[in-house]
Amino acid sequence: MSDVESFLEAPGDRDVPVQDVFNEDMFSKLDGRMQQVGWESVRSYWDTDFKDRKIVSGFMKDKLLGSKRLASMPDRITNTINVVGSDEPVCRPTIINMYDKDLSSLDKWWSAWEEFMFDTPLEIQTKKGMEQKAPYEMLQPIKKSKYPDITEDEEKVSLPLQTMCGAIFDAILVHIMNTVTAPDEWQGIKSNIVENLNKKKVPRTLEILESSTYIGSDIITLQEVSGSFIDQAKSRPSLDEAFHIIGPENMDSVRDQNSVIFLRKETFPDGASAEITSLVESSFEQGVTVPVAKGDILAITTTDRDGVPFVIASFHGDTNGLATKPVLTATMKAISSDSNLANHKLIFGLDANTYEKAKPGKQQDVMDFGKHYVSHGLSSCWGDVPDPQNYTTYNSRTYLQPQLNKACKKSDKRSNGDVNPKDFILFGKDDFEVESLWKDNTGDKVYLEDTAFPTLSFPSDHGILATVLVAKSSAAGDEL
């Protein structure tokens, strides 16, 4: 990765024209395929502009190209595609995903890329239901109204133009990797990463949950969970015997990212009594747009073995954390507005996406969030005042991506990476107090503060957050 960084930061005479990498034959074949599916030719853009651009200074580092989303948009849509009936997604032939076939030459890459984009129909879940589409059919026009830097002429041909730019981008990355490292070497490393962070991600996560550290938990809240994860969890005898595994009634089958709750059967014999997610969502302040998607919120009611009623909630905040306060407020409003919920105890596990040094008005500050939950009569596993340096994430974006302005140098990965206090367990201040607390980014009840993750043995980009709560009165049960 350091060699890739060096190539892109100081390419020297390796900053060759695009046509030396994505050549004329490749472009002509691509332009022909695009015209066959009814798109306009982008030959004029190729001949007068793109083919003579330098691969680093003129393409990879072109900020205007980035703001137009001509390379990042097709990557976002086709990078990794969840397909119906498969536990594993389909990946575009590129360096920057879990594609695990041979990319040792540009010719091999191009043959696989063309076939993937145009000749590989995939069964996918859409808003209209299940549909069969080739990846090129999934691309969306780039609108000037949303991305003002794109010209009106470019907007009209944004589908073929972004496809061409996406192909150029992928070709450049294959060229760079095979230039700085022998294909057998880097592909072997990537194969190991694919195996552990893709194919083994769900099994490894379930192994951690099955471990003696976590199998005895009364409540587990998870975020960004796939439907396949839920199915595989239920198929594991140890987890199925120990927990009621609850997903949202209105599952997100398109993004396939859902909040999920595990309830220990011994503690909550009857499982979930009802799902009240819709009540929470209907409690948002009128006229205010809250950036939540289907599957982000799961709120249920349940009763423990002592007859104590609970509201248990799991929530995944948006990247900037701007939905976190509105969702918490809506949850508290939902509970207070329904007399049947008045005596319920709240346990709320959330990826709040809060920041130590938030950009004012653009990100949710962690200290401000602390004041917010205290104002609702709640406390957290971190106490009433969270420590802004008590981090639960540590990751950074590499140079292998379509938006190099977001890349982080290896030497700056801690100072410029996503190292933030993002995760919380909330509860009624008058109901519980914290007996013990730990973080874990290894799966072994150990948190390594100076280790970026996910790692080959810990597949999540958020650490595990665990706490033992003790009831302040017998009315709230004994211990969770």
C-alpha positions as CSV (number, residue, x, y, z in Angstrom):
1,M,0.0,0.0,0.0
2,S,2.9,2.3,0.7
3,D,4.1,1.8,-2.9
4,V,0.7,2.7,-4.3
5,E,0.8,5.8,-2.1
6,S,4.2,6.7,-3.5
7,F,3.1,6.1,-7.1
8,L,0.2,8.4,-6.7
9,E,2.0,11.1,-4.7
10,A,5.1,11.2,-6.9
11,P,4.5,9.3,-10.2
12,G,7.3,11.0,-12.1
13,D,7.7,9.5,-15.6
14,R,5.1,6.9,-14.7
15,D,2.4,9.5,-15.1
16,V,1.7,8.3,-18.6
17,P,-1.3,9.1,-20.9
18,V,-4.5,7.3,-20.3
19,Q,-4.4,5.7,-23.7
20,D,-1.2,3.9,-22.7
21,V,-3.2,2.0,-20.1
22,F,-6.8,2.0,-21.2
23,N,-6.0,1.7,-24.9
24,E,-7.7,2.6,-28.1
25,D,-8.9,-1.0,-28.7
26,M,-10.5,-1.1,-25.3
27,F,-12.2,2.2,-25.8
28,S,-13.6,1.3,-29.2
29,K,-15.0,-1.9,-27.9
30,L,-16.5,-0.2,-24.9
31,D,-18.0,2.6,-27.1
32,G,-19.5,0.0,-29.4
33,R,-21.0,-1.9,-26.5
34,M,-22.6,1.2,-25.1
35,Q,-24.1,2.2,-28.5
36,Q,-25.5,-1.3,-28.8
37,V,-27.5,-0.8,-25.6
38,G,-28.9,2.5,-26.8
39,W,-26.5,5.0,-25.3
40,E,-24.8,7.8,-27.3
41,S,-21.2,7.5,-28.3
42,V,-18.7,9.4,-26.2
43,R,-16.0,9.2,-28.8
44,S,-15.6,13.0,-28.9
45,Y,-14.9,13.1,-25.1
46,W,-12.3,10.3,-25.6
47,D,-10.5,11.9,-28.6
48,T,-10.4,15.5,-27.5
49,D,-9.9,15.0,-23.7
50,F,-9.6,11.7,-21.9
51,K,-7.2,9.7,-23.9
52,D,-4.4,12.3,-23.6
53,R,-4.9,12.9,-19.9
54,K,-2.1,11.8,-17.6
55,I,-3.3,8.9,-15.4
56,V,-2.4,10.5,-12.1
57,S,-2.3,14.3,-12.5
58,G,-4.9,14.4,-15.2
59,F,-7.3,11.7,-14.0
60,M,-6.9,10.2,-10.6
61,K,-6.2,13.6,-9.0
62,D,-8.6,15.7,-11.1
63,K,-10.8,17.4,-8.4
64,L,-13.3,18.4,-11.0
65,L,-13.7,14.9,-12.2
66,G,-14.3,13.9,-8.6
67,S,-16.9,16.6,-8.0
68,K,-18.7,15.5,-11.1
69,R,-18.8,11.9,-9.6
70,L,-17.9,10.5,-13.0
71,A,-15.7,7.7,-11.5
72,S,-17.1,7.4,-8.0
73,M,-20.7,7.1,-9.0
74,P,-20.4,4.0,-11.2
75,D,-18.1,2.5,-8.5
76,R,-20.7,3.1,-5.8
77,I,-23.4,1.3,-7.7
78,T,-21.4,-1.6,-9.2
79,N,-18.6,-2.2,-6.8
80,T,-20.3,-4.9,-4.8
81,I,-23.8,-6.1,-5.7
82,N,-26.0,-8.1,-3.4
83,V,-27.9,-10.7,-5.4
84,V,-31.0,-12.7,-4.6
85,G,-30.4,-16.3,-3.4
86,S,-26.7,-15.9,-2.6
87,D,-24.9,-15.3,0.6
88,E,-22.0,-13.8,-1.3
89,P,-22.3,-10.6,-3.4
90,V,-21.1,-10.2,-6.9
91,C,-18.1,-7.9,-7.3
92,R,-17.0,-5.8,-10.3
93,P,-13.5,-6.8,-11.6
94,T,-11.4,-4.2,-9.9
95,I,-8.7,-3.8,-7.3
96,I,-10.8,-2.1,-4.7
97,N,-13.3,-4.7,-3.7
98,M,-13.4,-8.4,-2.9
99,Y,-13.1,-9.6,-6.5
100,D,-10.9,-12.7,-6.3
101,K,-10.1,-13.7,-9.9
102,D,-7.0,-13.0,-11.9
103,L,-6.1,-9.4,-12.6
104,S,-2.5,-10.0,-13.5
105,S,-2.7,-8.1,-16.8
106,L,-4.8,-5.4,-18.3
107,D,-6.1,-7.8,-21.0
108,K,-7.4,-10.3,-18.4
109,W,-9.0,-7.4,-16.5
110,W,-10.6,-5.9,-19.6
111,S,-12.1,-9.2,-20.7
112,A,-13.6,-9.8,-17.2
113,W,-14.8,-6.2,-16.9
114,E,-16.6,-6.1,-20.2
115,E,-18.4,-9.4,-19.5
116,F,-19.4,-8.3,-16.0
117,M,-20.8,-4.9,-17.1
118,F,-22.7,-6.0,-20.2
119,D,-23.2,-9.8,-20.2
120,T,-23.9,-10.7,-16.6
121,P,-27.6,-10.5,-15.7
122,L,-28.1,-10.5,-11.9
123,E,-31.2,-11.1,-9.8
124,I,-31.4,-8.1,-7.5
125,Q,-34.0,-6.7,-5.1
126,T,-35.2,-3.2,-6.1
127,K,-38.0,-0.9,-4.9
128,K,-40.2,-2.6,-7.6
129,G,-39.4,-6.1,-6.3
130,M,-37.0,-8.7,-7.7
131,E,-35.6,-7.8,-11.1
132,Q,-32.9,-9.1,-13.4
133,K,-30.4,-6.5,-14.6
134,A,-26.9,-6.4,-16.0
135,P,-24.7,-4.0,-14.1
136,Y,-24.8,-1.3,-16.8
137,E,-28.6,-1.2,-16.4
138,M,-28.2,-0.3,-12.7
139,L,-26.3,2.9,-13.3
140,Q,-28.1,6.2,-12.6
141,P,-27.9,9.4,-14.6
142,I,-25.8,12.1,-12.9
143,K,-28.0,15.1,-12.4
144,K,-26.6,18.7,-12.6
145,S,-29.2,19.7,-10.0
146,K,-27.4,17.5,-7.4
147,Y,-23.8,17.7,-8.8
148,P,-23.6,21.3,-10.2
149,D,-20.1,20.9,-11.6
150,I,-21.2,18.6,-14.3
151,T,-22.1,20.4,-17.6
152,E,-25.4,20.2,-19.3
153,D,-23.8,18.4,-22.2
154,E,-22.2,15.9,-19.9
155,E,-25.4,15.4,-18.0
156,K,-27.1,14.3,-21.2
157,V,-24.5,11.5,-21.8
158,S,-23.8,10.9,-18.1
159,L,-24.5,7.1,-18.4
160,P,-21.9,6.3,-21.1
161,L,-19.5,9.0,-19.8
162,Q,-19.4,7.6,-16.3
163,T,-19.1,4.1,-17.7
164,M,-16.0,5.2,-19.7
165,C,-14.6,6.9,-16.7
166,G,-15.2,3.9,-14.5
167,A,-13.4,1.7,-16.9
168,I,-10.4,4.1,-17.1
169,F,-10.3,4.3,-13.3
170,D,-10.3,0.5,-12.9
171,A,-7.7,0.1,-15.6
172,I,-5.4,2.6,-14.0
173,L,-5.6,0.8,-10.6
174,V,-4.8,-2.6,-12.3
175,H,-1.8,-0.9,-14.0
176,I,-0.5,0.7,-10.8
177,M,-0.8,-2.5,-8.8
178,N,1.0,-4.6,-11.4
179,T,3.7,-1.9,-11.8
180,V,4.6,-1.5,-8.1
181,T,4.2,-5.2,-7.1
182,A,4.4,-8.5,-8.8
183,P,0.9,-9.8,-9.5
184,D,1.5,-13.1,-7.7
185,E,2.5,-11.2,-4.6
186,W,-0.3,-8.6,-4.4
187,Q,-3.0,-11.1,-5.5
188,G,-2.0,-13.5,-2.9
189,I,-2.3,-10.8,-0.2
190,K,-5.7,-9.7,-1.6
191,S,-6.9,-13.3,-1.7
192,N,-6.2,-13.6,2.0
193,I,-8.1,-10.4,2.7
194,V,-11.0,-11.5,0.6
195,E,-11.2,-14.8,2.4
196,N,-11.1,-13.3,5.9
197,L,-13.0,-10.0,5.4
198,N,-15.6,-11.2,2.9
199,K,-16.2,-14.9,2.8
200,K,-15.5,-15.4,6.5
201,K,-16.9,-12.1,7.7
202,V,-20.3,-13.4,8.8
203,P,-19.0,-16.8,10.1
204,R,-16.3,-15.0,12.1
205,T,-18.8,-12.5,13.5
206,L,-21.0,-15.3,14.6
207,E,-18.1,-17.1,16.2
208,I,-17.4,-14.0,18.3
209,L,-21.1,-13.9,19.4
210,E,-21.0,-17.6,20.2
211,S,-17.9,-17.2,22.4
212,S,-18.1,-17.6,26.1
213,T,-17.7,-13.8,26.4
214,Y,-20.9,-12.9,24.6
215,I,-23.1,-16.0,24.4
216,G,-24.4,-15.2,27.9
217,S,-25.5,-11.6,27.1
218,D,-29.1,-10.7,27.9
219,I,-29.4,-8.2,25.0
220,I,-27.3,-7.7,21.9
221,T,-28.0,-4.9,19.4
222,L,-26.4,-5.0,16.0
223,Q,-26.4,-2.5,13.1
224,E,-26.0,-2.7,9.3
225,V,-26.9,-6.4,9.3
226,S,-27.7,-8.3,6.1
227,G,-30.6,-10.7,5.7
228,S,-28.1,-13.5,5.1
229,F,-26.5,-12.8,8.5
230,I,-29.9,-13.1,10.3
231,D,-30.5,-16.4,8.5
232,Q,-27.1,-17.8,9.3
233,A,-27.4,-16.7,12.9
234,K,-30.7,-18.6,13.2
235,S,-29.1,-21.7,11.7
236,R,-26.4,-21.8,14.3
237,P,-27.7,-24.2,17.1
238,S,-25.9,-22.4,19.9
239,L,-27.3,-18.9,18.9
240,D,-30.8,-20.2,18.1
241,E,-31.0,-22.0,21.4
242,A,-29.8,-19.0,23.4
243,F,-31.5,-16.0,21.7
244,H,-34.6,-14.7,20.1
245,I,-33.1,-13.2,16.9
246,I,-35.3,-10.2,15.8
247,G,-35.0,-8.2,12.6
248,P,-37.3,-5.4,11.4
249,E,-40.7,-6.3,10.0
250,N,-39.9,-3.9,7.2
251,M,-36.5,-5.2,6.2
252,D,-34.2,-3.2,3.9
253,S,-33.7,-5.7,1.1
254,V,-32.1,-3.2,-1.3
255,R,-29.2,-1.8,0.8
256,D,-29.4,-5.0,2.9
257,Q,-28.4,-3.1,6.0
258,N,-30.7,-3.6,9.1
259,S,-30.6,-3.1,12.8
260,V,-31.1,-6.3,14.7
261,I,-31.7,-7.3,18.3
262,F,-30.8,-10.6,20.1
263,L,-32.8,-11.3,23.3
264,R,-31.6,-14.0,25.6
265,K,-34.4,-16.6,25.9
266,E,-33.7,-17.3,29.5
267,T,-34.1,-13.6,30.4
268,F,-36.9,-12.8,28.0
269,P,-38.8,-16.0,27.6
270,D,-41.5,-14.7,25.3
271,G,-39.2,-12.7,23.0
272,A,-40.5,-9.5,21.4
273,S,-44.0,-8.5,22.4
274,A,-44.4,-5.9,19.6
275,E,-42.4,-3.8,17.2
276,I,-42.8,-0.1,17.7
277,T,-40.4,1.2,15.0
278,S,-43.3,2.8,13.1
279,L,-44.3,4.6,16.3
280,V,-40.8,6.0,16.6
281,E,-40.7,7.1,13.0
282,S,-44.1,8.8,13.2
283,S,-42.8,10.8,16.2
284,F,-40.2,12.8,14.3
285,E,-40.7,16.5,14.4
286,Q,-43.1,17.6,11.7
287,G,-41.5,19.4,8.8
288,V,-38.0,18.2,9.6
289,T,-36.2,15.8,7.3
290,V,-34.4,13.1,9.3
291,P,-31.7,11.2,7.3
292,V,-32.8,7.7,8.2
293,A,-33.3,4.8,5.8
294,K,-35.4,1.7,6.0
295,G,-33.8,-0.8,8.4
296,D,-31.8,1.8,10.4
297,I,-34.2,1.7,13.4
298,L,-35.5,-1.3,15.2
299,A,-37.5,-0.7,18.4
300,I,-39.4,-3.5,20.2
301,T,-41.2,-4.1,23.5
302,T,-40.5,-7.2,25.6
303,T,-40.9,-8.4,29.2
304,D,-38.3,-10.1,31.3
305,R,-38.8,-13.2,33.4
306,D,-39.6,-11.1,36.4
307,G,-42.4,-9.3,34.6
308,V,-40.5,-6.1,34.0
309,P,-41.4,-4.4,30.7
310,F,-38.7,-3.0,28.4
311,V,-38.3,-1.0,25.2
312,I,-35.2,-2.3,23.4
313,A,-33.9,-0.3,20.5
314,S,-31.1,-0.6,18.0
315,F,-30.1,2.2,15.6
316,H,-27.6,2.9,12.9
317,G,-26.9,6.6,12.5
318,D,-26.1,8.3,9.2
319,T,-22.4,8.9,8.4
320,N,-22.5,12.4,9.9
321,G,-24.6,11.5,12.9
322,L,-27.2,14.1,12.1
323,A,-30.1,11.7,12.6
324,T,-28.9,10.5,16.1
325,K,-30.5,13.3,18.2
326,P,-33.8,13.3,16.3
327,V,-34.1,9.5,16.5
328,L,-33.5,9.6,20.3
329,T,-36.0,12.4,20.7
330,A,-38.5,10.5,18.7
331,T,-38.0,7.3,20.7
332,M,-38.5,9.1,24.0
333,K,-41.6,10.9,22.5
334,A,-43.0,7.6,21.3
335,I,-42.6,6.0,24.8
336,S,-44.2,9.0,26.6
337,S,-47.0,9.3,24.1
338,D,-48.3,5.8,24.6
339,S,-49.7,5.0,28.1
340,N,-49.0,1.4,27.5
341,L,-45.3,2.1,27.4
342,A,-45.1,4.5,30.4
343,N,-43.6,2.0,32.8
344,H,-41.2,0.4,30.3
345,K,-37.5,0.5,30.9
346,L,-35.4,1.7,27.9
347,I,-32.2,0.0,26.7
348,F,-30.9,1.6,23.5
349,G,-27.8,0.3,21.7
350,L,-26.6,2.6,18.9
351,D,-24.0,3.5,16.4
352,A,-24.5,7.2,16.9
353,N,-21.8,8.3,14.5
354,T,-20.7,11.0,16.8
355,Y,-17.3,12.8,16.5
356,E,-14.6,14.1,18.8
357,K,-14.0,17.1,16.6
358,A,-17.2,17.5,14.7
359,K,-17.6,20.0,11.8
360,P,-20.2,22.5,13.1
361,G,-23.5,22.0,11.5
362,K,-22.3,19.1,9.4
363,Q,-21.5,16.4,12.0
364,Q,-22.8,15.4,15.4
365,D,-20.5,16.4,18.3
366,V,-20.1,13.7,20.9
367,M,-20.3,16.1,23.9
368,D,-23.4,17.7,22.5
369,F,-25.0,14.3,22.2
370,G,-24.1,13.6,25.8
371,K,-26.0,16.7,26.9
372,H,-28.9,15.6,24.7
373,Y,-29.4,12.2,26.2
374,V,-29.0,13.6,29.7
375,S,-31.8,16.1,28.9
376,H,-34.1,13.1,28.3
377,G,-33.4,11.6,31.7
378,L,-30.9,9.1,30.3
379,S,-27.4,8.1,31.0
380,S,-25.0,5.9,29.0
381,C,-22.4,3.2,29.5
382,W,-19.9,6.1,29.4
383,G,-21.7,8.1,32.1
384,D,-23.5,11.4,31.8
385,V,-20.5,13.0,30.2
386,P,-18.8,10.9,27.5
387,D,-15.0,11.0,27.1
388,P,-14.4,12.4,23.6
389,Q,-11.2,10.4,23.3
390,N,-12.8,7.1,24.3
391,Y,-12.8,5.8,20.7
392,T,-14.7,2.9,19.2
393,T,-13.6,3.3,15.6
394,Y,-10.1,3.4,14.0
395,N,-10.0,3.2,10.2
396,S,-8.8,5.3,7.3
397,R,-9.3,5.3,3.6
398,T,-6.4,4.1,1.4
399,Y,-5.3,5.4,-2.0
400,L,-7.2,2.6,-3.7
401,Q,-10.5,4.5,-4.2
402,P,-12.1,6.8,-6.7
403,Q,-12.0,9.9,-4.4
404,L,-8.3,10.5,-3.7
405,N,-9.1,13.7,-1.8
406,K,-10.4,11.4,0.9
407,A,-7.3,9.2,0.9
408,C,-5.1,9.1,4.0
409,K,-1.4,8.8,4.0
410,K,0.0,5.9,6.0
411,S,1.8,8.3,8.3
412,D,-1.4,10.2,9.0
413,K,-3.8,7.3,9.4
414,R,-4.5,8.1,13.1
415,S,-4.6,11.8,12.9
416,N,-6.6,12.0,9.7
417,G,-8.5,8.7,9.9
418,D,-11.9,8.0,11.4
419,V,-10.9,7.6,15.0
420,N,-14.0,8.6,17.0
421,P,-16.2,7.8,20.0
422,K,-19.2,6.6,18.0
423,D,-21.0,3.9,19.9
424,F,-23.3,4.1,23.0
425,I,-25.6,2.0,25.2
426,L,-28.2,4.3,26.7
427,F,-30.6,3.6,29.6
428,G,-32.8,5.4,32.1
429,K,-30.7,7.3,34.6
430,D,-33.1,6.3,37.4
431,D,-33.4,2.7,36.3
432,F,-29.8,1.4,36.0
433,E,-26.2,2.0,36.9
434,V,-23.1,0.6,35.2
435,E,-21.4,-2.2,37.1
436,S,-18.7,-2.9,34.4
437,L,-17.8,-1.9,30.9
438,W,-15.5,-3.0,28.1
439,K,-14.6,-2.4,24.5
440,D,-13.3,-5.1,22.2
441,N,-11.7,-4.9,18.7
442,T,-10.2,-8.3,18.7
443,G,-13.1,-10.7,19.6
444,D,-11.2,-11.6,22.8
445,K,-12.5,-8.9,25.1
446,V,-9.5,-6.8,24.4
447,Y,-9.4,-3.4,22.7
448,L,-6.1,-2.4,21.1
449,E,-6.1,1.4,21.0
450,D,-3.4,1.7,18.4
451,T,-4.7,-0.9,16.0
452,A,-6.7,0.1,12.9
453,F,-9.6,-2.3,12.2
454,P,-11.2,-4.3,10.7
455,T,-8.4,-6.8,10.8
456,L,-8.2,-10.3,9.4
457,S,-9.5,-11.7,12.8
458,F,-12.0,-8.9,13.6
459,P,-14.2,-8.1,10.7
460,S,-16.1,-5.0,11.9
461,D,-15.2,-1.4,11.5
462,H,-16.8,-0.6,14.9
463,G,-15.6,-2.1,18.2
464,I,-17.8,-4.2,20.4
465,L,-19.2,-2.2,23.3
466,A,-20.4,-4.2,26.3
467,T,-21.7,-3.2,29.7
468,V,-23.2,-4.9,32.7
469,L,-26.1,-2.9,34.2
470,V,-27.4,-3.2,37.7
471,A,-31.0,-2.1,38.5
472,K,-31.3,0.8,40.9
473,S,-34.5,-0.8,42.3
474,S,-35.9,-4.2,42.4
475,A,-38.7,-3.0,40.1
476,A,-36.3,-2.9,37.2
477,G,-35.1,-6.5,37.7
478,D,-31.7,-7.5,39.0
479,E,-28.9,-7.3,36.3
480,L,-28.5,-7.0,32.6
